[in-house]
Amino acid sequence: MKPDSAVLLSVFLKDQSKGLRKVCEESLEELVFLTRSAGVVVLRSLLVSREEIDGATYIGSGKSEEILAFVKEHKATLLIVDDHLTPAQIRNMNEIFGITILDRIELILNIFAQRAHTAEAQVQVELAQLKYLLPRLTRMWTHLSRQVGGGVWMKGPGETQLEIDRRRVRERIHRLTQKLEEVRQTRQLQRKGRSKKDLLSFSLVGYTHAGKSSLFNRLTDSNADVLHKLFSTLDPLSRKLDLSPGLSVILTDTVGFIRNLPHFLVESFKATLEEVLEADCLLHIVDGSTLDFEAKMEAVRVVLKELKVEDKPFIIVINKIDLLSDMDLHRLELAFQGAMFISTKTGEGIETLLKEMLTFVRGRTQRKAFFLPVQKMGLAKKWFAGSEMFQEEYGENGVTVVANVNPEVFNRVKDYEIELPPSFV
């Protein structure tokens, strides 16, 4: 089947600053990438300068005629606008161009639908789509909502149909929300299981296509999908990562973020993003090879703030340094002191990152010594699971353990604490 082909459109208002024009240009470039990620051929991308947005047709009649000529000549099947369109604008533009009209949010939702392979992801995508549709139903049906007659109970056919549609959508949203609540409770039980093992957790967060899945695979020897597409990861994936002998953590890969990520989309994916909420530390992965990486970092911070985790401990990880010149890398090192600089492709900087993660874990522990008598010797492995062990010496009367322990482990074994041997002080 021949793939869809699209004309892409963005509007820059003439009274905006040059800096905002640059933002519009970068957003349009991202729309090109989004469109190609959806499997659509991009025929042309246009940045149109206007005094104001046309409320009826978005771009006005003059520019519409110009674009229509191109659409007909190249047989485009889609017109995608880098903005949020009203139902009236979509309807009017569809009449003008005679092809499917999509705005940025609908394109993102379509991509999410393509990537949703598991039952959970499919529920989340459908919920997001319905939340996007519901407030638009009223405006879409207004031309049918006039009252017929004067009685209080007499409603026109359009209003009746509208109420039916809205009720069905709300009922479906309620059922999907309940399903995701069940998922959330299941995840909480899984996390409780992890806490019993005293494993700290790290979550990978970042702008989509920053290299999170590639880093996840390299650190955990996994084979998560790594695609040259946006939103290749919708479902969280967790693996155990050994930082040193006897010391393990949980590492989780999460969905990538994007600028202007709709609030309802964040809400729908909270079951997935709870892995971010519950993490002990966030690894903020940044593609340092892109010109607008600082804007993308801010977009991630916006979502983290919406999730109320902006104050959670984090480590900035600048990825793809193999694509940077020595001068650009030096500039970034000066600007982001304390950040980790890596290449998931070559492996450069990975060991330094692992040491930084180990330092974080050790910062939450204390080195202590314990003596467990014979009757408790069998519990040593269980009690100290997840702790960094330095000595485990078995004798006739019991076992001596020297380990870095977190407060939870210490409270469990504090009655068996002994003086730390001088060699470990």
N, C-alpha and C positions, 0 to 999 in steps of 0.2 A: 504494500500500500504506500502511495506517495505521501511523504510527510507534509504536515502543515507548513505554510510559509507565512511570515509575518512582517509587517511594517511596525516599527517601534517609534513612539512619540513621547516627547517630554516638552514641557512649557517653562520658559524662563521669563519672568516678569521684568520689564525694562527698568523699573525703578529699584530693582534689587542690586546689591553690590557685586563687584567682580568676584569676591570670595564666594558668594552664594551661587554665582553662575558656575564656578568650578565645582561646587557641590552637586549642582544639577547635572553637569557633564559626567561626573563620577557615578552618580546614581543611574544615569542612562547607560553607561558602560556596564554597570552591574545588571541592569535589566537585560542587556544583550546576553550576558552570561546566564542569567536565569532562564531566558527563553531557550537558549541552546541546551541547557540542562534538561528542559522539558521535552527535548527531541524535536524542536521546531526550527526551521531554517529562517535565519534573519536576512531579509532582503534589503532592508534599509533602516537606519535609525536617524531620527530627526530631532534636533533641539530647536524648538520654535520660540521666537521672541515676540511677546505680546504685551499690550498695556495692561490687560486684565484677562482673567479666565471667562470665556463665554458660558453663561449659565445654561444655555440650551444645547450647544454643540461642542463645548469645551474649547475649540480652536477657531470658531468663526467660519463664515461661508467661503471667504477667499482662500484660505489655506486648505480648507476641506476639498475644494475643487482641484487644487494642485495635487493633493495626496490621492484623491479619487482617480485621477488620470494615471498615476503610478500603479495603484492597486489593480486597475483594469489591465494595464499593459503587461504587468508581471504576474497576473493571476494570483495575487495574495489571498490567503484564506482567513487571516487574522489581522486585526489592528489592536496593538497592545499599548496602553497608556501608562506612563510612569507616575501614576497619581491615583487617588480614590475618586471614582466617578459616581455620580448620582444615577439612579435608575432612569430618570428622564434623559440624561445625557447619553446613556447607553442606548436607549430606545431611539433617540434622534440620530445618533451616529450610525446605528445599524440601518436605519432607513436611508441615510445618505450613501453609505459605502456598500451596503448589501452583503456584508461579511460579518463574522463573529467579532464582537468588541469585548476586550478584556481589560480590566485595570490591574494594577500591580498586585493587589491583595488576592484577586481571583487567580492570577498566574501562580502565586506562591501556594495557594491552596491546591491547585491542580498538580503542582510538583509534589507536594506532600502526599497527595492521593496516589501518585505513581510510586512513591518510595515506601508506602505503607504495606509491608508484607506480612507482618504479624497481626493477630487479632487485636491486640492492644493498640497498635499504631493506627489500624483502620478505624477503631472506635474514636480515637482522639481526632483524627482527620475529619470524620463525619460530624463530630460534635462541633469542631471549629467551623465547618461549612454551614451548619445549621445556625450557629450563633451569628454568622455573617449574614445569612439570609433573613433571619427573623425581623430585624428592625427595618429591612428594606421592603418587606411585604406590604406594609401600610402604604408606602409611597407608590409602589408598583400597581396597587389596586385602586388608587384614589379616583380614577376616571370611572369606576363602577360603583362608587360608594354613596351615591346620592340617595336620599330617602325617597321612597315611593309612597305618596299619600301623607296624611298628617297624623296617623295614629302612633302612639308611643311604641307599640309592639310591631309595627310594620316596618321591616327593613328591606332595602333594595337587594336584588340578587347578588350584586357585587359585594356588598358588605357581608352578606351571609357567607359567601364563598371565602371572603377574607378571614372571617372568624373561624371557619372550619380549618382553613390552611394554618392559621396561627396556632390553633389548639393542637393540631396534629404535630406541628413542629415543636411546640413546647413539650408535648408528651414524649416525643422522641428524645429531645434534649434531656428530659428528666431521666429516662431509662438509661441513656448513655452515661449521664453523670453518675448514676448509681453503679454502673459497671466499672467506671474508673475509680470510684470510691472503694470497690472491692479490690481492685488492683493496688490501690494505695495501702490498704490494710495488709495485703499479702506482702508488699515491700517492707512494711514496718516489721512484720514478723521475721522476714529475712534479715533485716538489719539488727534485730534483737539477737538473732543467732550469731551474727558476726560479733556483736559486742560481748557475748559470752566468751568468744575466743580472744577478746581484747585486741582486736585488729583496728588500727586507725584507718581512715579512708581518705583517699584523694579523688577528686573529680576533675576531669578535663573539661574546661569550658573555653569558648572562643568563637570568633566569627566563623561562619561556615567556610569550608575549604581552607582553613588555616593549617591543617595537617594533624588534627587531633587523632583521627583513626590511625594514621601512619605511625604516630608516636606510641599509641596504645599497642599496636602490633609489635613494634620494636621492643618495648619494655616488657611485654608479657608473652612474647613468642606466640601471638595469636594470629588469626587470619581474617579479622574483620574486614568487610568490604572497604576498599580504598578506591574511590571513583573520582574522575575529573568532572564531578558534578556537585552542585549545591545540595545540601540536605541529604547526603548519602547515608547519614545515620539518624534514624528516628527513634529507635528503641535503645535504651541504655544497655550497655554491655559491661559486666564487671568481671575482673579476674584478680587472683592473688598475685602479688608482686613481692619477691624476696629482696629486701634491701641489704641484709647481711645475714650471716648464719643464725638461724633461729628467730630472725625478726622479719615479719611479713606485714604488708598492708594490703588494703583493697583499692584497686584502681578502676575507675568507671569512666567510660566514654559516653558523652551525651550529645544531644542534638545541637547543631550549630546555630548561632544567632545571626541576625541580619538587621540592617538599619530599618527603622520604622516597623518593627515586628508588631503586628496588631495585638492589642491587649487580649482580645478573646482567644487568639492563638496561644499566647502564653498561658492563659487560664486552662485551655483544653489540654495542654501538654504538662500541666503541673504534676500529674502522676509520674511522668518521666523525670521532670525537673526536680522532684523531691530528692533525687540522688544528690543534686547540688545543695539543697537545703540541709541535708544530713551529713555532708562531707565535713571532715575535720579541717581540710585544707583544699583550696582550689588551685589548679594549675591553669593559668590564663594563657592559652596558646595564641601567639600572634604571628601572622605572616609578615615578616619584616621586609619582604621583597616588594610589597605593594606600596605605591606612592601615598595612598590614603589610609595607611594602617592605623594612624592615630585616631581617625574618625571611626574606624571599625572597632578600635579598643573602647571608645566612648559608647558605641552602640551596645557593646557587651555589658558595659557598666550600667547602662540604662536598664537592661533586662534584669541584671543582678539586683539593682535597686528595687525594681518592681517585685522581685521575689523576696526582698528584705534580707538579702545576704551580702550586701555590699561591704559590711564590716567584717566578714569572715576572713580568716588568714588566707593569704594567697601568695603564689609565686608567679611572677611574669616570666614566660618562656618565649623568647623571640626565635621563631623557626625559619627555616629556609635560608640560613646564612651562606649556604653554598652558592646562592644566586646574587650575593652582595659583593661589591668591590671592597677592598681593604679600607678605603676612605669612608664609604658608607657604613661599614661595620663599626669602625672606630667612632663615628659620629653617634651611632646608636648606643654604643657602650658608654659614652659620656652622658647621653641623655637619659639612659635607663640603668643607672648604677644599681647593682644588686640583682638585676635580671639575669636569667640564664640564657645563653646564646647557643642554639643547637641547629643541627641539620638532621632531620629524620632520614634523609636520603643517604648521607655519607656516614652518619653516626657521630659526627663531631659534636662535642659538648654533652653527650648523653651521660657519660660517667660523672661529669660535674653536676648535672641535674640530679642524678641518683644520690650523690653525696649531700646535696642540698636538702633533698627529701629526708634523708637519714638524719641530718642535723635537726630538721623540724621535729621528727619523731623523738629524738633524744632530748630535745628541749622540753618535751612533755613527760619525761620520765626522770627517775632518780636511781643512781646505782646503789643497790642494797645487797646485804648478805643475809642468808637465812639458813637455819638448820632444821630439817624436817625429820622427826624420829621415825623409827622403823615402821610404826603403824600408819604413818602418813606418807611414806616413801612412794607408794603407788600413785599418789595424787600430784606428784611433782610435775609431770608432763602436762597434766590438765591445768593446774594452777598457773603455770608459767608459759602456757601456749601464747605465742604472739609477742613474748618478751625477748629482748636481746640477751642471750645467755653468754656469760664469760667463764663460768665454772659450774660444773655439775659433778661433784665428787662423792661417790657412794662408799660408805664404810659399814662396819658391823652394826653400829647403833643408829644409822640414818644417813641422810644425804645433805651435803652442804651445797648451797646454790648461791652464786653471785650473778645478779642480773640487773638490767635496767628495767624498772617496773613503773607503770603508770599508777595514778592514785587508786584506781579500782582494784588492780592486782595487789597493791600494797595493803589495802584494807582487808583483803582476803587472807593474807599471810603474815600480817604484822605481829601476831602473837609468837611467831617463830623467828623474828629478826634477831641477828647477832651482830657483833661488831665487825665492820668491814675490814678484811685482812689488809695489812699495810701495802701490799703489792697492788691493791686495786684502788687505793685512795687517790 
